[in-house]
Amino acid sequence: MDIDYPSGLDPYAARQHLLHHTYSPLISVQASHNADLHIQRSLNNSNVSFLQFVKPYGNNARYSVPGQTFKITNTQLITKLYPSFPIRFELSLPELLSITRANSSQSQSQSASASSAKSSNASDSTLLPLFSISSLELLLKHRAKEKSEVDTAGDLDEDIYLNFFTKIITSNKLVPFETFNHPISQVFAIDFHNDTIDDLRKLIVDFRNFNFPKFFQIDDLLIHVFILYDPNVGESKDVIEFQNNVKKLLSVSSTLMAIPQGQIDLEGESAVSVTINENSTIEEDLQRISLSQGSESLKVSHSIDLMIKKRLYEYINKFIIPHMEKKIRVWDDSVLSPKKSITGRFFSVSKLFFNNNSNSNKSSPEPQSSSSSNSAASSFNYQENYYHKSSPEQTIRKLADWSLILKDFKYAYSTYDLIKKDYTNDKAWVYVASTQEICIVSLLLAQTQQSNQNPNLQEDSTPPPGASQQQPITSAVPDRNTFRKIRHDIIEPYCDNLLYTFKSRFNLRSYGIKALLVFVELLLCLSMHQNSSWWWNDLIEKYLFKCIDDFERHLVNGGQVIRALLFERLGYSFGKCVYLGQIETMRLVERRQREVKVEVEEGMYMNPHKIRNRDVHFSGLTKYKKSSLWYLLSIREWLELKNYKQVGYLIQNIQCSFNIKELTNQWYDRNDLLLGFAKRCLIEAKESDESKVGPDQNDQTQLEGT
Amino acid sequence: MSSYYFSIIGTKDNPLYELEFSSFKSSSPTPGQSQFSASVKEILPFVTHSALDIVEDATWSTNQFSLGRIDSFYGLVINAFITQGNIKFLLCYDTNTSAPGGGSGSGVGGVGGSGSGAGIVPGPGSGASSHALSSSSSSISGSKNDDNSIKQFFMEVNDLYVKCLLNPLYAVNDAIISPDFDLKVKVSAKKYL
């Protein structure tokens, strides 16, 4: 029997989602009008753009080429192979920025406190919340309702907590203090038949002339072209010549995509359906719902599906990963190593000691021009809260972010740790907070890197058989001192600090919430991975409480769905808090779930009234009762939302503590208590369902029959 | 004023006796009547039940019968006592007024519920602050007093329980329905709490 109790989102799945949706390369896509038309004709769908079409395929863990491997070499020249390396396709950078700008001007016009003197450029710098909590609640409510209506019994893939978590970590907001959402590559998609090289040149020139924010380094972008063509029209020779011309005239690399047009039967067997809400943010989802674009999936013919997967695989392996590796190596040599060297340290120390006078008014807002970045003064722009793109601080942050994306967590951690001091010296608080967050994240990611234990999970770090077995920290459990150091010297102080900065200094509650939820999931991973829940359980509890508290304060009506989900997670975390080895846990769960039947030998008498031995060796080593309480609270929220399906699902998770199969005479089934009430509600709902749904189902089967 | 929920838990985690009351020291329209809201009432037994995990854990590490303050849940604090026969006494009470200004969040627990009627909802700041094990250092002396009087109360109830156990017609884990026992518990509650 599997120890899958309580059931819920596996924290490793959450970790994987984190790597796929947050710490993955962002590719901005700009398609020409003709390219969009090309796609529309090929898919027989006039509502789709090239970006929409290509976006889901970025998740190559889901849409994979058979036998794909991604080879990544880190700065120590150690090569590892990974089964997937998802990328995120997003709108092109100017469009992303215009959305952000619109939002910021909106929020500024709403808040009267915004100073009117600010120029439009300055308005870019006001930091916006990561997501809107009320929108999130709205979306989740919708999702939960949708889920309760659609009758998919036992479909746990669409765990609603996972939905919630993914929405929180998915964002495409461009901010100065972290570079995960700074595009790594800019892709132009053009149609071979209708676009000329001059059109492409114009696209690129327009793009290059765009007024990017000062913290964004355009030189790091990999410019790439996707050339769409119809293999049934014209000769392939021409396309290759065109590709060569692009290379020769514009010195831009390109990928050919053969997308045949028309005459494809999308209803047939060969069609593949692709969900289009991959990686979508809360706002995008809400828009989709309010515009009621019913279908959440796209029909793509099998040949196109295969082709695009192959081409993207090629694009990632041949262009993106080498580009990132190259850049990381260059930065490591030119920026990081000098900083680490003795002279670099000496300079930074001398800067600290001898420049105090000229910088004594640091804390006062003092805009500094970017030209001062090379002078001894710090290059931090206090008014708008960013480092200039060419400053070493910004570059090192990018270096660390990119190496995190390439899954070199230890190197990333050491780099973050190094640059954090500089940010602190400059009093660049938002950078400090973000770096502290990512310090914890990279540390926990490094600690929870798994060896090849769970092949069906497709762990990010699982080397395929035959790969160099350079394993990071594996099953070797760190000793108590390591844990103590991680907890007391790193996680706790950093977390307190970053929450203070986000909440009090910048009023960015949503960033704090995101950080906390990420920590919770990673800590759950850690406690499961190393069976060390007694170290982390109270910390997880504390962080979840802080989250609940934050959500409560923000939503007047107290986001019920969010609260229910967080209660559920608390229940899960307590349920997994078992101070036992695996085998004992298995025995325990088995024993609790089954009624313990004492077999009486023949001819023997057994006194039924005798008090049985309690399972003393387990007593006090589990927290199932605590877990049940939280699940019950979550159940209460769902009961109020009348979502009986979710209640039915959650109630399974308290079966170690209570008999849930029927109404008993036990105390917990009393009429005036929550569990008894919930059970009665469930029974009622079931009865009304049966009486209601019965004829409906008959109708449906009849319809299907006709 | 504080409201109390006292329960005696048997060896099978089943409540043998339950009593809700409030402090007799304060002046209220009906002295002794508990002020828990409906939404709290429906989960009080579950809150005490969940504290059993902590009690079981604590029994391994102490040789005292009185375990003191062992758990807290959104402004509700739980004190525990364990008898020689592995019967647990649990007293669950709200700290809203007895520990003024406990912690940073002013400890206004959600007892009483937020607008949505959702019941035990973390009120502003109550969550994390009341959950920290070392909460409300400002009211240490008050809580120490409380702890002592609760301990006294537990001792007295233990005497009563043992007397009840001596009854040949009473078996372990049976519900205690004797009105006499009830009255005496109430008297000692009035005396100490």
Contacts between the chains, C-beta under 8 A, distances in Angstrom:
chain1	res1	chain2	res2	distance
A	538	B	133	7.8
A	541	B	131	6.8
A	542	B	128	6.0
A	542	B	131	6.8
A	542	B	132	7.4
A	545	B	122	7.1
A	545	B	127	4.1
A	545	B	128	4.4
A	545	B	131	5.7
A	546	B	127	7.4
A	546	B	128	5.3
A	548	B	122	5.4
A	548	B	127	5.7
A	549	B	105	7.9
A	549	B	122	5.7
A	549	B	124	7.5
A	549	B	125	6.8
A	549	B	127	4.6
A	549	B	128	6.0
A	552	B	114	7.6
A	552	B	121	6.9
A	552	B	122	5.7
A	552	B	123	7.9
A	552	B	124	7.2
A	552	B	127	8.0
A	553	B	124	6.2
A	556	B	115	7.6
A	557	B	115	6.3
A	557	B	116	5.8
A	558	B	114	5.1
A	558	B	115	7.2
A	558	B	116	5.4
A	558	B	118	6.5
A	558	B	121	6.0
A	560	B	116	6.4
A	560	B	118	6.6
A	563	B	118	7.4
A	563	B	121	7.3
A	609	B	171	7.2
A	611	B	11	6.2
A	611	B	172	6.3
A	611	B	173	7.1
A	614	B	11	6.5
A	614	B	86	7.8
A	619	B	56	4.4
A	619	B	59	7.6
A	620	B	53	7.2
A	620	B	55	7.9
A	620	B	56	3.5
A	620	B	57	3.8
A	620	B	58	7.5
A	620	B	59	6.5
A	620	B	60	5.6
A	621	B	57	7.4
A	622	B	53	6.9
A	623	B	53	4.9
A	624	B	53	7.2
A	625	B	13	7.7
A	625	B	49	5.6
A	625	B	50	4.6
A	625	B	51	7.9
A	625	B	52	5.5
A	625	B	53	4.6
A	626	B	50	4.5
A	626	B	53	5.1
A	626	B	54	7.8
A	628	B	46	7.3
A	628	B	49	7.7
A	628	B	50	6.8
A	629	B	43	7.4
A	629	B	46	5.2
A	629	B	47	6.5
A	629	B	49	7.2
A	629	B	50	3.9
A	629	B	73	7.7
A	632	B	43	6.7
A	632	B	46	5.7
A	633	B	43	7.2
A	633	B	120	7.0
A	636	B	43	7.8
A	636	B	118	7.2
A	636	B	119	6.7
A	637	B	118	6.4
A	640	B	116	7.4
A	640	B	117	7.7
A	640	B	118	6.5
A	657	B	49	7.5
A	666	B	14	7.0
A	667	B	14	5.8
A	667	B	15	5.3
A	667	B	45	6.5
A	668	B	45	7.1
A	668	B	46	7.3
A	668	B	49	7.7
A	672	B	41	7.2
A	672	B	42	6.3
A	673	B	42	5.5
A	673	B	43	7.5
A	673	B	45	6.0
A	673	B	46	7.3
A	674	B	42	4.7
A	674	B	43	5.2
A	674	B	46	6.5
A	675	B	46	7.2
A	677	B	42	6.9
